[in-house]
Amino acid sequence: MTALEIGGEALPQERKIVTEIPGPKSREIEARRQSAVAPGVGSSLPAYVVAAGGGILKDVDGNQIIDLGAGIAVTTAGNSNPRVVKAATEQLQSFTHTCFMVNPYEGYVEVAEALNRLTPGDHEKRSILLNSGAEAVENAVKIARAHTGRDAVVVFDHAYHGRTNLTMSMTAKSAPYKAGFGPFAGEVYRAPMSYPYRDNDAAGTKVSGDEAAKRVITMIEKQIGSEYVAAIVIEPIQGEGGFIVPAEGFLPALVEYAKDKGIVFVADEVQAGFARTGKMFASEWEEIVPDIITTAKGIAGGLPLSAVTGRAEIMDSVGPGRLGGTYGGNPVACAAALGAIASYEEDGLVENAAHIGEIVTDRLTKLQSKYPEVGDIRGRGAMIAAEFVQHDTIDPNPELVKKIADYCSKNGVLVLTTGTFGNILRFLPPLTISDELLADAFDVIEEAVAASLA
């Protein structure tokens, strides 16, 4: 057993059940929440957290829950990462805010420099800093439209890009993200995604990456016209859509097409970026170089920050005063980001992600050999998913996934569900989690599957 210093308290790296989960103190707070917080904001597991670190969440009742969600890939560098805490604390003691658009500060520039250096491609780049992933995606579209003088934006089946009006329009799944919130933004067109598990016909014929790209290109040429398209926006590995890894060749073919047609290729790496996939960015797996890349979540160790990084000639096409926001690139968040980036680069977290992926994939593969309901296992690094289906079919099985997640929650393991059909378990552990905790968590998951199928 190891321990991590969190706020002066040693947090043992072990699962511990003190009460039922959620316990009585959590339920008391939950009762207060009902009269204070709008019900539109939900929680997967209402066990109220008082400390977190390594791979553990400690709740108000003293339960220690294994964290396989990392705040939806936000605490990728570890909750209260020492480098993040030190950098943010020092900045807090200096000043908390000036607004970069009023009185600038060096931290913003340093984060932009780091992003320009780390993101794919050796071309000259520029960055802007914002608050959330949705805000980054929305600004990427604004920049692409300004640069090209075009309006249309192409997005994909199963995509998730955010909850603002434009990014909600770009998101594929209706409930809970879009239902009842229209009207939606115009000039957004949806193309078919390469989804290897479901791109099979009855005879088992698979659609290659090149063939899947041709479907998209045909759709653009026949339904929109490439001369009207400002941007193709895609997650190199889809997040909320179910950790869909497109077939090899799909992304490079689209990048080449976009380049040929003067379309800005935008990689939404909000969930997949910053060491999550076993490379610093998921785009690196097929060596694609986006014109623009959007980042958030893991960028700042848990503090709100996002970014748009792109080719200098594209980013420079938007004049002064046309981009920004009051809190964008907050100095404390910038300091935290520099701490998190140092941890990714110097603490072996990219390598940890690959190691975690090997452990998780091995355990899921063994589970699949016992239960045909585990239809597909996919992902990269510490971004792995299992798609659950009805017995001996590929029909989605969301009821089973809910039972598994509920069992895990009650037994001290936080797992997240996802996917257009709600039939996928996704695993996003912090990159500081121990092998021992992962083994314990997957023992519980195996028990959960067995119990749910009994």
C-alpha positions in Angstrom: 0.0 0.0 0.0 1.2 3.5 -0.9 0.0 6.8 0.3 -0.2 10.2 -1.3 0.0 13.5 0.6 -3.2 15.3 0.0 -3.7 18.6 1.9 -1.4 17.3 4.6 -3.4 14.1 5.0 -1.9 10.7 4.0 -4.6 9.2 1.7 -4.0 5.4 1.7 -4.3 3.9 -1.8 -6.9 1.3 -1.0 -10.6 0.8 -1.5 -12.4 1.0 1.8 -16.2 0.6 2.5 -17.2 2.2 5.8 -20.9 2.7 5.1 -23.2 2.0 2.3 -22.5 4.2 -0.7 -23.7 6.9 -0.7 -23.6 7.0 3.1 -25.7 8.9 5.6 -23.6 12.1 5.5 -23.7 12.1 1.7 -27.4 11.6 1.8 -27.8 14.6 4.1 -25.9 16.8 1.7 -27.9 15.4 -1.2 -31.1 16.4 0.6 -29.8 19.9 0.9 -28.9 19.8 -2.8 -32.5 19.2 -3.8 -33.5 22.6 -2.6 -30.4 24.5 -3.7 -29.2 23.1 -7.0 -31.2 22.9 -10.2 -32.1 19.3 -11.1 -30.7 19.6 -14.6 -27.3 19.1 -13.1 -27.0 15.4 -12.3 -24.3 13.3 -10.6 -23.3 9.8 -11.5 -22.5 8.9 -7.9 -23.7 11.3 -5.1 -21.0 10.3 -2.7 -19.7 13.7 -1.6 -15.9 14.0 -1.9 -13.6 15.5 0.8 -10.2 14.3 -0.5 -8.8 12.7 -3.6 -5.4 11.6 -4.8 -3.7 8.8 -6.7 -6.6 6.5 -7.7 -8.8 7.2 -4.6 -11.8 9.4 -3.9 -12.6 9.8 -0.2 -16.2 10.7 0.7 -17.6 12.5 3.7 -18.6 9.1 5.3 -15.0 7.9 5.1 -15.5 5.5 2.2 -12.6 5.3 -0.2 -13.7 4.8 -3.8 -11.5 3.7 -6.7 -11.6 6.4 -9.3 -11.8 5.1 -12.9 -13.2 8.4 -14.2 -10.7 11.2 -13.3 -13.5 13.8 -13.4 -14.1 12.8 -17.0 -10.4 12.9 -17.9 -9.8 16.2 -16.1 -7.5 15.0 -13.3 -5.4 13.0 -15.7 -2.2 14.1 -14.0 -3.6 13.0 -10.7 -5.9 14.8 -8.3 -4.0 17.6 -6.4 -0.9 16.7 -8.4 2.0 18.2 -6.3 3.3 20.2 -9.3 -0.1 21.7 -9.9 -0.8 22.5 -6.3 2.6 24.2 -5.9 2.3 26.3 -9.0 -1.3 27.3 -8.4 -0.6 28.2 -4.7 2.3 30.4 -5.6 0.1 32.2 -8.2 -2.8 32.6 -5.7 -0.4 34.4 -3.4 0.6 36.9 -6.1 -2.7 37.7 -7.8 -5.9 35.9 -8.8 -7.1 37.9 -11.9 -6.5 40.9 -14.1 -8.1 39.8 -17.3 -5.5 39.1 -20.0 -7.3 41.5 -22.4 -6.8 44.3 -19.9 -3.5 43.7 -18.1 -1.6 40.7 -19.5 0.7 38.4 -17.6 3.5 36.0 -18.5 1.7 32.8 -17.5 -0.7 33.0 -20.4 2.2 33.5 -22.8 4.0 30.5 -21.3 1.0 28.2 -21.6 0.6 29.3 -25.3 4.3 28.6 -25.9 4.0 25.2 -24.4 0.9 24.3 -26.5 2.6 25.6 -29.7 5.6 23.3 -28.9 3.7 20.2 -27.8 0.8 20.0 -30.3 1.4 18.0 -33.6 3.3 19.6 -36.4 6.5 21.8 -36.5 4.8 24.7 -38.3 4.5 28.1 -36.7 1.5 28.2 -34.4 -0.6 30.5 -32.2 -2.8 29.8 -29.3 -5.7 31.4 -27.4 -6.8 30.4 -23.9 -10.4 30.0 -22.8 -12.4 28.3 -20.0 -14.1 25.1 -21.3 -13.9 22.5 -24.1 -17.2 23.8 -25.6 -15.8 27.4 -25.6 -12.6 26.1 -27.4 -14.6 24.3 -30.0 -16.9 27.2 -30.6 -13.9 29.5 -31.1 -12.2 27.1 -33.4 -15.3 27.3 -35.7 -15.3 31.1 -35.5 -11.6 31.2 -36.5 -12.1 28.7 -39.4 -15.1 30.7 -40.7 -13.2 34.0 -40.5 -10.1 32.5 -42.2 -12.0 30.8 -45.1 -14.9 33.1 -45.5 -17.2 30.1 -45.6 -20.0 29.0 -43.3 -20.5 25.2 -43.3 -19.2 23.0 -40.6 -19.0 19.2 -41.0 -19.2 17.0 -37.9 -19.9 13.3 -37.3 -22.3 10.7 -36.0 -21.7 10.0 -32.3 -19.8 13.2 -31.8 -19.8 15.3 -28.7 -18.5 18.9 -28.7 -20.2 20.7 -25.9 -23.4 22.3 -24.5 -23.4 25.8 -25.9 -25.8 26.5 -28.7 -23.3 25.9 -31.5 -21.5 23.0 -29.9 -24.8 21.4 -28.9 -25.8 21.7 -32.6 -22.5 19.9 -33.4 -23.1 17.2 -30.9 -24.9 14.1 -32.2 -26.8 12.6 -29.2 -30.2 14.2 -28.5 -31.0 13.2 -24.9 -29.8 14.5 -22.6 -27.8 17.0 -24.5 -30.1 18.5 -27.1 -33.7 17.5 -26.5 -35.9 20.5 -25.9 -33.1 23.1 -26.3 -33.6 24.1 -29.9 -33.6 25.9 -32.3 -30.1 24.9 -33.1 -27.3 26.7 -35.0 -27.4 26.5 -38.8 -24.9 25.4 -41.3 -23.9 22.3 -39.3 -23.8 19.0 -41.3 -23.4 15.5 -40.0 -21.3 12.9 -41.7 -21.0 9.1 -41.1 -18.3 8.2 -38.6 -15.9 5.3 -39.1 -17.1 2.9 -36.4 -15.3 -0.4 -37.0 -17.4 -2.5 -34.6 -20.7 -1.5 -36.3 -19.4 -1.0 -39.9 -19.9 -4.7 -40.7 -22.6 -6.2 -42.8 -24.3 -9.6 -42.1 -21.5 -11.4 -44.0 -18.9 -9.8 -41.7 -17.5 -7.5 -44.4 -15.7 -4.5 -42.8 -15.5 -1.0 -44.1 -11.9 0.2 -44.3 -10.7 3.6 -43.3 -10.4 4.7 -46.9 -13.9 3.5 -47.7 -15.3 5.2 -44.7 -13.6 8.5 -45.7 -15.0 8.2 -49.2 -18.5 8.1 -47.6 -17.8 11.4 -45.9 -16.2 13.0 -49.0 -19.2 12.0 -51.1 -21.6 13.4 -48.6 -19.7 16.7 -48.5 -19.4 17.0 -52.3 -23.0 16.0 -53.0 -24.9 17.6 -50.1 -22.9 20.7 -49.3 -20.2 21.5 -51.8 -16.6 21.6 -50.5 -16.3 25.3 -51.6 -18.8 26.2 -48.8 -17.1 24.2 -46.0 -15.2 26.2 -43.4 -14.2 23.3 -41.2 -14.2 19.5 -40.6 -14.4 19.0 -36.8 -13.7 15.6 -35.4 -12.5 13.9 -32.3 -9.6 11.6 -33.2 -11.1 9.2 -30.6 -14.7 10.0 -29.8 -15.4 10.5 -26.2 -19.1 10.7 -25.2 -19.9 8.8 -28.4 -18.3 5.7 -27.0 -14.5 5.9 -27.3 -14.8 5.1 -31.0 -11.4 4.7 -32.7 -11.9 5.1 -36.4 -10.5 2.6 -38.8 -6.8 3.1 -39.8 -6.5 5.5 -42.7 -9.8 7.4 -42.0 -8.3 10.4 -40.4 -5.3 10.8 -42.8 -7.7 10.6 -45.8 -9.9 13.4 -44.3 -6.8 15.5 -43.5 -5.6 15.2 -47.1 -9.0 16.0 -48.5 -9.4 19.1 -46.3 -6.0 20.3 -47.3 -6.8 19.9 -51.0 -10.1 21.7 -50.7 -9.0 24.6 -48.4 -11.0 23.3 -45.5 -9.7 23.8 -41.9 -9.3 20.4 -40.2 -10.0 20.7 -36.5 -9.1 18.0 -34.1 -11.2 18.1 -30.9 -8.8 16.6 -28.4 -10.7 17.9 -25.3 -11.0 14.4 -23.9 -8.3 12.5 -25.6 -5.5 15.1 -25.3 -2.6 15.4 -22.8 -1.1 11.9 -22.4 -4.5 10.2 -22.0 -4.1 7.8 -25.0 -0.4 6.9 -24.4 0.8 9.8 -26.6 0.6 13.4 -25.8 -2.2 13.8 -28.3 -4.4 11.2 -30.0 -3.7 12.7 -33.4 -0.2 11.4 -33.1 -1.3 7.8 -33.4 -1.8 8.2 -37.2 0.6 11.1 -37.4 -2.0 13.5 -38.6 -1.3 17.2 -38.2 -4.5 19.2 -37.6 -4.8 22.8 -38.8 -6.4 23.6 -35.4 -6.5 21.5 -32.2 -8.8 22.2 -29.3 -7.8 21.1 -25.7 -9.3 21.3 -22.2 -10.0 18.8 -19.5 -6.5 17.4 -18.6 -4.7 20.6 -19.5 -4.6 22.2 -16.0 -4.9 19.4 -13.4 -8.5 20.2 -12.5 -8.7 24.0 -12.9 -10.9 25.4 -15.6 -8.8 26.1 -18.8 -9.1 25.3 -22.5 -7.2 26.3 -25.6 -7.3 26.7 -29.3 -4.0 26.1 -31.0 -3.6 26.4 -34.8 -1.5 27.3 -37.8 -0.2 30.9 -37.5 -1.7 32.0 -40.8 -5.2 30.7 -39.7 -5.0 32.1 -36.2 -3.6 35.5 -37.4 -6.6 36.0 -39.8 -8.7 37.1 -36.8 -7.9 40.6 -35.8 -7.4 42.1 -32.3 -10.4 42.3 -30.0 -12.4 39.6 -31.8 -11.5 36.7 -29.6 -11.2 36.2 -25.8 -13.3 36.3 -22.7 -13.1 37.8 -19.2 -11.8 34.6 -17.5 -10.0 33.0 -20.4 -6.5 32.1 -19.4 -7.0 32.9 -15.7 -3.6 33.3 -14.1 -4.1 30.6 -11.5 -5.4 28.1 -14.1 -2.3 29.0 -16.3 0.0 28.3 -13.4 -1.8 25.0 -12.8 -1.4 24.1 -16.5 2.3 24.7 -16.4 2.5 22.4 -13.4 0.4 19.7 -15.2 2.4 20.0 -18.4 5.7 19.6 -16.4 4.2 16.4 -14.8 3.2 15.0 -18.2 6.7 15.6 -19.6 8.8 14.8 -16.6 7.0 12.2 -14.5 6.5 9.5 -17.1 2.7 10.0 -17.3 2.6 9.2 -21.1 4.3 5.9 -20.4 1.9 5.3 -17.4 -1.1 5.7 -19.8 0.2 3.0 -22.1 0.9 0.7 -19.1 -2.6 1.3 -17.7 -4.1 0.6 -21.1 -2.3 -2.8 -21.2 -3.7 -3.8 -17.8 -7.2 -2.7 -18.5 -7.3 -4.3 -22.0 -6.0 -7.5 -20.6 -8.6 -7.7 -17.9 -11.4 -6.8 -20.3 -10.2 -9.4 -22.9 -10.4 -12.1 -20.2 -13.9 -10.9 -19.3 -14.9 -11.0 -22.9 -13.7 -14.6 -23.2 -16.2 -15.5 -20.5 -19.1 -13.3 -21.5 -20.2 -12.8 -25.1 -22.1 -9.7 -23.9 -18.8 -7.9 -23.9 -19.1 -7.2 -27.6 -16.1 -4.9 -28.3 -13.1 -3.6 -26.4 -11.4 -0.5 -27.9 -9.5 2.6 -27.2 -5.9 3.7 -26.7 -3.7 4.1 -23.6 -5.8 5.0 -20.5 -8.8 5.7 -22.6 -10.4 2.3 -23.0 -14.1 1.2 -23.4 -16.1 -2.0 -23.4 -19.3 -2.1 -25.5 -22.0 -4.4 -24.1 -24.5 -6.1 -26.3 -27.4 -8.5 -26.1 -26.3 -12.2 -26.0 -25.0 -13.4 -29.4 -25.9 -10.2 -31.2 -24.5 -6.7 -31.6 -27.7 -5.1 -30.3 -26.9 -2.5 -27.6 -27.5 -3.6 -24.0 -27.8 -0.4 -21.9 -29.7 -2.2 -19.1 -26.8 -4.4 -18.4 -24.4 -1.5 -18.3 -26.5 0.3 -15.8 -26.6 -2.7 -13.6 -22.9 -3.1 -13.7 -22.3 0.6 -12.9 -24.7 0.5 -10.0 -23.0 -2.6 -8.6 -19.6 -1.0 -8.9 -20.7 2.2 -7.2 -22.2 0.3 -4.2 -18.9 -1.6 -3.9 -16.5 1.4 -4.0 -15.6 1.6 -7.7 -16.5 4.6 -9.8 -17.1 3.7 -13.5 -18.6 5.9 -16.1 -21.1 5.0 -18.8 -21.2 6.5 -22.3 -22.1 6.0 -25.9 -25.0 7.0 -28.2 -26.9 3.9 -27.1 -25.8 4.1 -23.4 -24.3 0.6 -23.6 -20.6 1.4 -23.0 -18.4 1.4 -19.9 -15.5 3.8 -20.3 -12.4 3.8 -18.2 -10.5 7.0 -17.7 -8.4 6.4 -14.5 -5.9 9.1 -13.4 -2.5 8.3 -14.7 -1.2 8.1 -11.1 -3.3 5.1 -10.2 -1.5 2.0 -8.9 -1.5 -1.5 -10.5 -2.9 -2.8 -7.2 -5.9 -0.5 -7.3 -6.6 -1.3 -11.0 -6.5 -5.0 -10.1 -8.9 -4.5 -7.2 -11.3 -2.4 -9.4 -11.5 -5.0 -12.1 -12.1 -7.8 -9.6 -15.2 -5.8 -8.6 -16.1 -5.1 -12.2 -15.9 -8.9 -13.0 -18.1 -9.5 -9.9 -20.5 -6.9 -11.2 -20.8 -8.5 -14.7 -21.4 -11.9 -13.2 -24.0 -10.6 -10.8 -25.8 -8.6 -13.4 -26.0 -11.6 -15.8 -27.0 -14.1 -13.1 
